[in-house]
Amino acid sequence: MGRAVLVVSALFFAWYLLFVVACVFARGLMGHRLAGHVNVALVFGILQFAATFVLARRYSRHSRETLDPSAAQVVADATAPERTGRRR
Amino acid sequence: MTTDAVSGDARLLTFVLFAGFVCVTLGITLWARSRTGGAADFYAGGRAFSARQNGFALAGDYMSAASFLGISGMIALSGYDGFIYSVGSLVAWVPVLLLAGPLRNAGRFTLADVPASRARRPGPVRVAGAVSTVTVSVFYLVAQMVGAGALVALLLGVRPGTTFLGVSAGTAETLTITVVGALMVVYVGFGGMKGTTWVQIVKTVLLMTAGVALTGLVLGRFGFDVSGLLGAAGRESGHGDAFLGPSLRLGRPAGDLDLISLALALGLGPAGLPHIAGRVFTVPDAPTARASVNWAIGLIGAFFLMTPILGFGAAALVGRREIATQDPAGNAAVPQLAGALGRHLAGPAGGDVLLAFVAAVACATILAVVAGLMMAASTSLAHDLFGHVLMLGRPRERQEIAVARVAAVLVGATAVALAVFARHLNVAFLVGLAFAVAASAHLPAIVLSLCWRRFTGSGAVAGIYGGLLTAVLLVVFSPVVSGGVDPVTGAHRSLLPAGVDFSWFPLENPALVSIPVGFLCAIAGTYLSREKPDPARFAALSARTVTGAGAP
C-alpha cells in the first residue's frame, strides 16, 4: 500500500471522526438550518456518504492504473527469468 | 388504525411469503451441494463468483435486520441520532476496500491465514484466530437469533397472551430460534459457501427492492419535497427541529464518549469481521475482490441513504406513539410504515400486502446474515483448527469438509442454546461488542502482518488475545452487564437483575480502549517474545500481496 493511499485514508477517517465529534460537542452548529428544514447535521452526514463514494472510486482507479500493471510486471518478471533486465 | 398493526391476513401472507423464501433458498442449497466438491468449493464457492455477485453477497452479509428495522426505527423514535449509525455503517467500508486486495492475494480461506504466514510456528496464531473468529461469530449470532425470535413474534403478531396457528408467544420465540438455527446448519452444511452466497444475493435483491419501493412511496407522499418530509417528522414527533439534529439525550443515555467509542467500533470493525473478510476469497483475483467491495459500497450506501427517509417517514406518517406502542425499541416502525403506505395506496388489502412483503424481507434478512456468520465460524474451525493445527496442515480435503459440516452443527447448536437461554435478556449490545472485538483483535494482527517488517507470530497471538480479552472484560464490567440505569427515565437497563452492580468501566462499547490495547499488545508481544523476526517471511508475504501467487 502506497504512502499516498495511507495519508488519504487517514484524512478520510479524521473527516468521519470530525463528524462524530461534531454530533457530540457542536449540537448548536449541527442544528443550524440551511434550507427549509434541512440542517447542517443532515448535510454533514450526506457529505460522509459522498466522501466514501468518491474515495472508493479514486482508490479503484488508482489500483487499476498503478497497482495492477506493476503486479502483472512482477509476475511477468518472475515467470520469465531471462528478461529480468526490464524492471520498472 | 388499531394498535395491533398486523392483521390476520397480513400475518398469514407474511408467513406464506417467508415460507416461499425458505423453499427457494433450500432449492439453491440442494443445487449448490451437487456442485460442491473440494475445499475451495466448500469454503470459497469455487472462487468463481463475479464482482457483482460477490458485491451483492457482501451487502447481504452486512445488512442485518438491525440495519433495516433497527436503524430506521431508531430514527423514527429518536430522530437524527439514529442516522449517525447509518453514516458509520458505510464509512467502515473504506478500510474493507483497502484490505480486500492484499487479503485476497495473501490468504486462502480465513483471516488467520495472513498473520499465520508471518509466524515461525503458525499453530498458536491459527488457534488464536479460530478462538476469536468463533467468539465474534457467536456473539453476533446470539444477538441476531434473539432478535429473530422477538421479531418474528412481532411481525407475525404473536403477543403474550395471544396465539398464531395454535402457538403462544414464548413458544413462538423458542421455535423461531430453533428453526432459524436448523435452517442455517442446512444452508451451510449442505450448500457451503456456494449455497450461502446465492442466499445472500437473493436476500439483497429483496431488501433493496423493499427499500427502494418504500422510499419512493414515502417521498411520493410528500411530493418529493425532502424538507417537507423533515418538517412533518419534526412536527409529529413533538420535538420540532430538535428532532432533526443530534441530541443524544434521546439516543444513547450513557454519554458522549460512548458515542465516539461506538463510532470507532462501527468504522473499524467490519474490516475484521470474519464473515465479511472471508468473502474476498470467493472471487478469482484481487482486482475482482476490490471491484466486488465497490459494488457492496454502492449497494450499502444507497441502502443507508434510504434509512433516514424511512425513519423520518415513519415518524411523520405513523407517529411516535403508535410505533412505541407496537415495540418500544422501534423495530416495528418500518413494517408499520409499509402498512400505512399500502393502506393509503390501495385500502386495507394494500396495507396487508405491503406489510407482509416487508415483514417477510426482514425475516429473510436475518436468515441470510446468520448463515454468513455460521459459514465463517465453521470455516475457521475446520481450516484453522482442524486442518492446520490438529492435522498439521496435511488433512485430506474430504476430512476437512466433513469437519466443517460437524462444526456448523456444533456452532449452530451452541448459538441456539445460548439464544434460547438469553431470549428475554437485552442482548443488543452483543452486535457492538462483536464489532469491537473484530476491530481490536483481528485488525491489529492483519494490518501489522501486512505492513510491519519486524512483526512476529508471538505479536499476532498477543494482539489477538489482548484485543479479544480487553473488549470482553471491559463489557463485563460495564453498565450493560450490571448496575446500568437509564439517566432519563431512571429505569434499570442491564443484563443482570437490578441490585447486582460490579461495574466500574463507564462506556457501553469498549472500542475506544480495546482497539489501542489490541495494537499495543501486538507490538509489545513482538518486542518482548524470544521469537526472532523473520524478514524472509515478510518479503514472501509482501510479494504475495502483490502477485497472489502461492498462498498458504
Boltz contact constraints between the chains, C-beta under 6 A:
constraints:
  - contact:
      token1: [A, 12]
      token2: [B, 94]
      max_distance: 6.0
  - contact:
      token1: [A, 16]
      token2: [B, 91]
      max_distance: 6.0
  - contact:
      token1: [A, 16]
      token2: [B, 267]
      max_distance: 6.0
  - contact:
      token1: [A, 20]
      token2: [B, 260]
      max_distance: 6.0
  - contact:
      token1: [A, 20]
      token2: [B, 263]
      max_distance: 6.0
  - contact:
      token1: [A, 23]
      token2: [B, 84]
      max_distance: 6.0
  - contact:
      token1: [A, 23]
      token2: [B, 246]
      max_distance: 6.0
  - contact:
      token1: [A, 24]
      token2: [B, 256]
      max_distance: 6.0
  - contact:
      token1: [A, 24]
      token2: [B, 259]
      max_distance: 6.0
  - contact:
      token1: [A, 27]
      token2: [B, 246]
      max_distance: 6.0
  - contact:
      token1: [A, 30]
      token2: [B, 245]
      max_distance: 6.0
  - contact:
      token1: [A, 30]
      token2: [B, 246]
      max_distance: 6.0
  - contact:
      token1: [A, 31]
      token2: [B, 245]
      max_distance: 6.0
  - contact:
      token1: [A, 36]
      token2: [B, 227]
      max_distance: 6.0
  - contact:
      token1: [A, 37]
      token2: [B, 227]
      max_distance: 6.0
  - contact:
      token1: [A, 37]
      token2: [B, 230]
      max_distance: 6.0
  - contact:
      token1: [A, 37]
      token2: [B, 231]
      max_distance: 6.0
  - contact:
      token1: [A, 38]
      token2: [B, 227]
      max_distance: 6.0
  - contact:
      token1: [A, 39]
      token2: [B, 244]
      max_distance: 6.0
  - contact:
      token1: [A, 39]
      token2: [B, 245]
      max_distance: 6.0
  - contact:
      token1: [A, 41]
      token2: [B, 80]
      max_distance: 6.0
  - contact:
      token1: [A, 41]
      token2: [B, 245]
      max_distance: 6.0
  - contact:
      token1: [A, 41]
      token2: [B, 246]
      max_distance: 6.0
  - contact:
      token1: [A, 45]
      token2: [B, 83]
      max_distance: 6.0
  - contact:
      token1: [A, 45]
      token2: [B, 87]
      max_distance: 6.0
  - contact:
      token1: [A, 48]
      token2: [B, 87]
      max_distance: 6.0
  - contact:
      token1: [A, 49]
      token2: [B, 301]
      max_distance: 6.0
  - contact:
      token1: [A, 52]
      token2: [B, 90]
      max_distance: 6.0
  - contact:
      token1: [A, 52]
      token2: [B, 91]
      max_distance: 6.0
  - contact:
      token1: [A, 55]
      token2: [B, 94]
      max_distance: 6.0
  - contact:
      token1: [A, 56]
      token2: [B, 97]
      max_distance: 6.0
  - contact:
      token1: [A, 56]
      token2: [B, 294]
      max_distance: 6.0
  - contact:
      token1: [A, 56]
      token2: [B, 297]
      max_distance: 6.0
  - contact:
      token1: [A, 60]
      token2: [B, 290]
      max_distance: 6.0
  - contact:
      token1: [A, 60]
      token2: [B, 294]
      max_distance: 6.0
  - contact:
      token1: [A, 63]
      token2: [B, 290]
      max_distance: 6.0
  - contact:
      token1: [A, 68]
      token2: [B, 287]
      max_distance: 6.0
  - contact:
      token1: [A, 71]
      token2: [B, 546]
      max_distance: 6.0
  - contact:
      token1: [A, 71]
      token2: [B, 547]
      max_distance: 6.0
  - contact:
      token1: [A, 74]
      token2: [B, 546]
      max_distance: 6.0
  - contact:
      token1: [A, 74]
      token2: [B, 547]
      max_distance: 6.0
  - contact:
      token1: [A, 75]
      token2: [B, 547]
      max_distance: 6.0
